[in-house]
């Protein structure tokens, strides 16, 4: 079983929103810009992706620290108390919470007044894998930095 290391775990939990915001902001910007600009020349698309990507990452980190940190903390609590402490298990747990966060964040304000989802809400489909990937990488960092393999406490047959 993996055992928590207090100081690196705190550092990883403080670093996780920055990782998720950077990855999520870049992936969401890439997904949305490629979806919205199919007819422009490649050079214009590349310029928009690079220039807009810098702003998207900056905004993504701020939004993730402000709104996503409690979601990351909730995912970490679920994974920690369920004893899912390996980097992959922690990544999947926080990746799912990241996908839920992306769904709720991008769906808010897009519901129509007559109980239907308007066409703008279909953009949510592009953000779901981005939220999962961002959460997975943040969870991987938490699982990798914040936990270590506990030493075996069993006695081998020759040592007794």
Secondary structure as GFF3:
##gff-version 3
##sequence-region A 1 160
A	DSSP	beta_strand	2	4	.	.	.	ID=ss1
A	DSSP	alpha_helix	6	36	.	.	.	ID=ss2
A	DSSP	alpha_helix	42	63	.	.	.	ID=ss3
A	DSSP	pi_helix	64	68	.	.	.	ID=ss4
A	DSSP	alpha_helix	69	81	.	.	.	ID=ss5
A	DSSP	alpha_helix	87	107	.	.	.	ID=ss6
A	DSSP	three_ten_helix	119	123	.	.	.	ID=ss7
A	DSSP	alpha_helix	124	146	.	.	.	ID=ss8
A	DSSP	beta_strand	147	149	.	.	.	ID=ss9
###
